[in-house]
Amino acid sequence: MNVTEELEAFLTATNHDARSLVRTALPEAQRTFSEDGLRAWLTGVKSLAQSGVGLGPLVSYLGTVPATAREVGEAQLPHLVSTTEKVALAAGNRSVDAMLICLPGLVRKLHDAEDFGLVLEIFADLAHTAPAAIEPLAERAGQLLDQLSAEGLRRWVLLGVQSHTQDAAAQASYFRLETTDARSVLRAAGEGTLFSDIERRMSLYLRALWGRDMALRPNQAPQPKKARRTSIVEGAIRLPQAFEAFPGVSGVPLYRAAAAHAAAHLQYSRAKFPLRELRPLQVALVGLIEDARVECLALREFPGLRSLWRQFHVAAPTFTMTAVTLMQRLARGLIDPDYRDDNPWVTKGRGMFRNCSTPGPRIR
């Protein structure tokens, strides 16, 4: 059945009010989407029409999705439809309506489609962990993204969920920005720290740890927030010119954690791993394991580094099962012995790492 036949079959079977709404919105959808995109759009229409949440969310979906897709690309439609279904099922009509209404405004504040996908993951995870938080978050998401990156928003949300698991009222107040802790975490997350302000302090810190001088350099050019990475170039540790603060933690510990991690690579990494024949996902997994390996070796000499690194691992067991979220959960499992995660892949990865972890040579 092609998409036109599928659409006509749906319109014939659905009730009069929904049929009228869809027919009115159809011309814009046909102008906006390819045939595959139109089929994905129709999947969302059918899901909402049959979910029992009422006509309000369907009206919001029909009015906002084409505009949103024009900004981020129709490749994001299946993810958007899946998230809409999860929120509708878990949280009801007010929450899904609030989420859909906020999306067109959010896309103008995001860096790219990948950031948009991360925002959808945040809403999908809340549908599983804290559905009552979806509506207040949607109402304030634009304000939050004025101060946070998409990744910063994810961390802020995780801290709110984890801090108020036993108190639904306190959790709702957190997401409405009514509590002191919600505002202070947000304020801290919006304050950056400059490399020039901490360069000397970081040099002394690394010398105290490793007993030798390590070259620290700023990255050559300012980077977009999502690309702010630490690297090692010709034996020098290159740090971002600025770090946005991690929610709940100032930028100084973030610089310290990044510098100590890079120094651990200089101490313990051996020959470069041959990556040419590997796929991007395999490269990412190799990098994750090597990161965990050098940190494990560093912790044998400096156990106190665990608390420094662990605070930046905020992944938690969630309903969303993507490669990125699973690797984030494994990374936390490899640094945090108290972390509990029943996912078989994460459990297997932790077991294999414990069984294979060996000291290896120390490189000076």
N, C-alpha and C positions, 0 to 999 in steps of 0.2 A: 504494500500500500504506500503510495507516494504521500508527501506531506499535505497536499491539497485534499486528497481523499481522507486522510487521517483527520484533518481539520473539519471537514464536512461531517464526518461520522460523529465527532465530538459535539459539534453544534447541534446536530439532530437529537442527540441523546441528552444534552444538558437542559437545565431549566431556562425559562424565558428571560429572567433578569441577567443571568450570566451570559446567555447567548447574545443579548443586545449589547452588553459591555464589550464582549470580544469582537463582535462585528464592527463596532465603532473604532476599536483600537487596531484592527487588522491592517488597514491600509498603511499606517506608519510602520508597523512591524514588517510588512512586505517590502517597504522601501529601505528599511534598515538592514535586514538580515539576508544572508544567503539561504539556500534551501536547508542546509544543515543547521544554520543558526535559527531558522524559523521552526524547525522541528524541536530544537532544544527549548526555544521560547514556548512552544505549544505544550511541552512536557510540564513546564512550570504552571501554565494556565490550568491544565487538567488537574494537576496536583492540588492547587489551591481551591479550585472549584469543587473538588471531591473531598476536601479535608474537613469540612464542617466548621471552618473558622469564620464564615460569613463573607459578605461581598466586599467589605472594607479592604482587606489585604489584596483581593483580586484587583480592585480599582487602583491601589497603590502600585501593584506589580505592573499592570498594563501601562500606567502613566510614567513610571520611572525606569523600567528596564531598558527600553530602547535608547534613552538618553545616556544611561550608564554604559551600555554596551558600545555606544559610539565613542566614548572616551577611552575605555580600557580594551576594546576589541571583543568580538563575539566568542573568541576562544574561552573567555571566562564564563560564558553562559552556563555550561553544565555545572560548574562549581557554584555559581550563584543559585541555580535551581536547587541543587542538593542542599545548600545551606538554608534556603527558604523552607524547604520541606522539613528539615530538622527543627528549625525554630518554630514553625507552625505546629508541629506535633508535640513539642516539649513545652512550649510557653504560651501558645494561644494567639488569638487575633491581634490583641493590642501590641504584643511584642513584635510579631512579624510585620505588622503595619509600620511600627516605629522604625524597624531596621530598614525596610524598603524605602521609606520616605527619606531617610538620612543619606542613602548611598550616593545620589547624584552630587550632593554637596561635598561628600568625602573625597570623591575621585579627583577633585580639583586641588586637594591638599596633599595628595599622595604622589610619590616619585614616579611610579610606573605600574603596570599591570601586576607585577609580582607583589608589590606592596598591597594592591587591592586584594589579591588572593590571600595574603596574610590577614587582612582585616576580616575577610569571610571566615577564615579558620578561627579567629577569635570568637565570632558569633556562634559558629558551629560548636566549639568547645564549651561555650557558656550554656548552650542548649542541653549539654550533657551534665555539666558540673554545677551551674547556678542559673537556671532559666529566669529567675526573678530579676537578675541583673541586666538582662538584655535591653529592656525598655529604657531604664535610666542611662545605660551606656549609649544607646542609640541617640538619645536626646542631647548628650553632651560630647559625642564623639568628635564633632567638628571643633569644639573648643579644645579638646584634649590634643587633637592633631595640630593645633596651632603651636603647641609646645613640645610635642613628642613626634618621633618618627613612628612608622608602623610597628617596628620592632620594639620601640620604647612603650608604645601603647599595649602591646602584648604583655610585656613585663609588668606594667602597672596593673593590668587586669588580673594577671596571675597572683600578684601580691594581695590584691583585694579579695580574691576568692580564697586563697590559702589562709589569710589572716582572720577571716570571719566565717569559717565553715560551720560553726555552731550557733551563729546568731544571724538569722535572716534579716532582721531589722537593721542591724549594724552594717551588714553587707549592702543593703539597699542604700543606706545613707552614704557609704563609701562611694558607690557608683554615681550618686547624685552630687558628689563633691561637697557634702554637708559636714564631713568630719575633718578634724584637724590632721589626722594621719593621711587622709586622701589628698588634702591640699599640700601638705608638706612633702609627700612623696612626689607629687606632680611638680612642685616648685623645684625640688632638688633635681628632678629629671630634666628640667629645662635649663639648668645652669651648666655651662660648659667649663672645661679646664683647658688651658693652652699649654702646649709642649714647652714653650719658652719659659713658662712659669715654674716648671717642675724638672727641667733638664738636669740641673746640677744635683738636685735631690735624688733623682733616679740613678744618676751615675754613682753617687756615694752608696746608694742602697745596693746596687748590683755588685759593687766592689766589696762591700761588707759580706755579702752572701758568698761570692765565689772566689774572693781573694785575688782578683785581678781586674784591671780596667777593661771595660767593654765599650766600644764606640756606639754612641747614640746619635741618631740623625733624624731630623724631621723629614716627612715625605716632601718631595720636591714641589708639589702643587697642592692647593686645597682640594679635598675630595668631597663628593656628595656623601651625605650621612651614611647611606647603606654601604659605601665602599671604603669606609674608614677601617683599614686593616693594618695590622702590624706585620712587618716582613723582615727578612734578613737579606741584605744585598752586599756582596763582597765583604762578608764578615762583620758588617755594621748592622745594628738593630735600627730599623726605620719605623718610627712611631707617627701616628697622625698628628697634624699640627694642632688639632683640637679634638677633644672627646666630649660628646654630650654625656651628661651624668647618667648613670644607671639608676633606675627608680629605687630610691631608698639608700643610695650610696653615692658619695661625691665622686668627681672625676679623678681625684688623686689615687684612691685605691684601684681604680680601673687602669690607670697608667702603670701602677706598680704591678698589678697582676699580668698585664700584657708584657711588660719588660721582663719580669721574672720568667714568664713562659718562653719568650724568645731566647733568653739566656740559657734556659734548660736545653733548648735545641742546640745551641752552640756547644754546650757541654757534652751532650750525649748522642746527638744524631751522628750517624756514620755516613757511609756513602749514600749519595742521592738515589732514591728509589726510582727505577725505570718506569715511567708512566705512559710512554707513547702508545702502547697497545691497549690501554685501559679506557673504559668509557668514563664519562664525567662522574657518574654515580660511584663507580669503583674508585676513582681518584679521591672523591670526597671521603669515602670510607677509609681508604688508606691513610689519608691525612688525619682523620679522627683517631685512629688507632695509634699513629705515631705521636700525636699530641698527648694521648693518654700515657704512652710508654715513657716519654721523657719526663712527664710530670710524676709518674710513679717512681722513677729513679731519683728525681730531685727530692721527693718526699722522704726517701730513706735517709737523706742527709739533713733535711730541714722539714720536719713534720708540721711545723707551724704554717707552711705554705698552703696546706689543705684548706684552712679556714679562709685564706685570701682568695683562692681560686673557686672554692665551693659556692661562695655567695653569688657568683655570676651564672650559676647553673640553676635556672628556675623552671626547667621543663618538668612536666608532671604527666601521669597517665591521663590520657584524654580520649575522647571518642574519635577525634580526627586521626586517621592512620595514613599519613604520607611518609615518604622517605625522609623528608627533612625533620618532621616531628619525631620519628622513630630514632633517627641519629642523635637528635638533641637529648632524647631520653636515655639513650645508651651512653652518651658523653657524661651525663649527670651520674649515671650508675657507676661509671668507672672512676669518678672522683669522690663520690659521696657514699660511704659504706652504709649509711642509715636510710638511703633512698629505697623505697619499695615499689616495684613495678613487676606485674605478673605477665607482661607481654612475652610470649615465647621467644621472639627474636632478641629482645633486650636481655632476657634471662640467659639465653645461649651465649650471646656476645660477652656478657660479664663472666660467665664460667670459662669460656675459652681464653679470655684475657688473663684471668687469674692463673690458669694452668700453664700458659705459655710465657708469662712475664719473667724475664731473666735480667740480671743486672747489666750485662754488656760492658764494653770498655768505656772508660772515661776519657774524653778527648780534651786536651789542654791546648 
